[in-house]
Amino acid sequence: MTRFRFPLVDITIVLALFVVSFIVSRAAMRGYRTAGIQPSFYQGNFEPAVMMTCGRGFISTTSQAVPKELVDFLNLRRNDFDCAFLPASFPRIPVTWNTTWYYLYGTTAAVWRLTGISWTELDSLVAVFGGVATIALYGLFRLVAACWVAAATALLLTVSPVNLAHLMSLRDYSKAPFVLVAIFMLVVLVARPMAFWRVLSLAGVYGVLLGFGYGIRGDLAVMAPFGVLVVLLLLPGSLKTHAIRNVMAAALMSGLFLVVAWPVLQGLKRAGGCQFHYALLGLTTPITDGLGIVHPLYRFGDHFLDTFVDLKVGDYANRISNLPLPNLCAPAYDIASGQLFMQMATTFPADLTAHAYGSVLGILRAGLSIPAMTQPAAPFPSSVLAAMTYGLLEHVTSLVAPLGPMLALAAIGVAWAQSVRHGVALTVFVLFLTGYPAIEFEHRHWFHLRFIPWWAGLMVGGYLLQHRGQRWNRPALARAAVGVVGLLLALAVALAALRLVQARTVGSLISRYESEPTEEMRIERRNESFVRVDWQPRDYAPPPVHRGSDFLVVTLDAAQCAGATPLAFNVKYDVDVASHDISITMAVARPDAGAAATRLFVPVYWAGFLDQTYLKFSGIEVAGAPGTCVQHVGRVINRASLPLWIEAQVPADWSSQRLYQTFRPPRLFR
């Protein structure tokens, strides 16, 4: 890796990049506002930031005591707010929602104390975050490339519409500088032998950075154990000789993280944090589709909605854990959602691993591309020249983007050629950083990691230039080949082994589904295709809330389901508003004539408050066959007998089919 040979030059470039990035980021925010796009970062939750700005502390108040001016400010009906609008005395209650945003609220309050409370003034804060992210990128690229190449690449990614568009979400963008600086610090620790005190100092700074960053955005939590792993196992020198150094560095890193993050962790303990809620959202169909995953006979759920996961967790807490219905994101909710997620992980280990693989491939493929548009507005800056430039960049980078995984493998090979430790370290870095976003694979969670294939390309290019005209070192080539081939084999064997395990766990689950006693329910065929189900749910929520759930078994009539067109079953809900609709469509293979009946297993829900029903399962609409295709509908009698309720279609020959998720073939083969 390249060393900083000209510190003064690098410092000058860093300062220049920060200034340029700040100016571009702030101008982009103004440009988007001018185009009529309102930045969105859950401004309605920023009441604690206002209170901190006005010297009232990290508190909230009752809805009745909130001044109209503050309500208008939080709902974006006004841009500014004055502390004078707050009454001298009002009910003060602890913050019970988003307590993990403690340092984000505090940073916002610090800015507002200087500028006045105004949404537009936060454009400067997000521009600072953008500037820090840019110089962190420069530092990472500078480790493997000349200063001018590193600066150009960092600036290219800064002005990318992907980066500029994410500036409009202060909450999500705020993690980017912390993650990138943390990665840079870890790479420096791994790449270069350092004096004992320097290792401890850098590890301590890392812990402080992560502790503060965790209070900015909860995503930073994953970087804490990763940092400890790196300093324990991947620092220069033998583990035996430097064990004391590594352990002390890990202890200092962990200790300072806990000290700085203590207010956040206390809030997490007191009010909850919804960590497993997001992991469960990451198992839903829209997210798995984005990972390039093909579903087998089952699905966790089709709706990427907080409402849907809240229903799943509440149902699990009541049926399996015998807990009262927990409030969304409360500590009891965290316990129940964690238990549900662990049940999913132990039943579907191969699927969760496939999600991580899909995340790795997705980020490495997408990272090299620079899309011209990511928002419904002209790219910034709005001009014909800018549009042409972005269009050309998109065309060129989209052609090379599929090479991203190959570049990452080549970089891993180069690292192995240098040393076994470097090879192992880079392998761990690439797999972890591109794999953990599978927890909830939304672009807002991994846009800042798009630099990885660029970094890999610069590393490979620098290595080739450095060794041009030289004879290849055979031991180095052998190490590179062993490292790359060994990695691919290890990943393939691990997935294959987990699929064998999952075939047994899922097979056992489906067998239990089939053998569970059911109670038949009355159905009414309202028209040719709709089957109304007379479902009377058991209310398990404390008044005035209503909650109900059941696990339905729908048996199909093979003769009535015959036909040539696709067959689908729409599980319908009566809802008060469209956003509460969790209706699903199950595409079903037609049962073979004379074969045993195909059965559909479907969890259904009811939710309401007082006399209002938010949503309630109503019936099944058949597409591609008459309603008589549904022979009968039953519900599992013992609701606690089956811990996991997932959507599944179970034909007679289900045991011969794949019981794990697979990958969609690359576009070249489709």
Secondary structure, 3 states (H helix, E strand, C coil): CCCCCCHHHHHHHHHHHHHHHHHHHHHHHHHHHHCCCCCCCCHHHCHHHHHHHCCCCCEECCHHHCCHHHHHHHCCCCCEECHHHCCCCCCCEECCCCHHHHHHHHHHHHHHHHHCEECCCHHHHHHHHHHHHHHHHHHHHHCCCCHHHHHHHHHHHHHCHHHHHHCCCHHHHCHHHHHHHHHHHHHHHHHCCCCHHHHHHHHHHHHHHHHHHHHHCHHHHHHHHHHHHHHHHCCCCCCCCCHHHHHHHHHHHHHHHHHHHHHHHHHHHHHCCCHHHHHHHCCCHHHHHHCCEECCCEECCCCCCHHHHHHHHHHHHHHCCCCCCCCCCCHHHHHHHHHHHHHHHHHCHHHHHHHHHHHHHHHHHHHCCCCCCCCCCCCCCCCHHHHHHHHHHHHHHHHHHHHHHHHHHHHHHHHHHHCHHHHHHHHHHHHHHHHHHHHHCCHHHCHHHCHHHHHHHHHHHHHHHHCCCCCCCHHHHHHHHHHHHHHHHHHHHHHHHHHHHHHHHHHHHHHHHHHCCEEEECEEECCCCEEEECCCCCCCCCCCEEEEEEEEEEEECCCCCCCCCCEEEEEEEEECCHHHCCCEEEEECCCCCCCCCCEEEEEEEEEEECCEEEEEEEEEEEECCCHHHEEEEEEECCCCCCCCCCEEEECCCHHHCCCCCEECCCHHHC
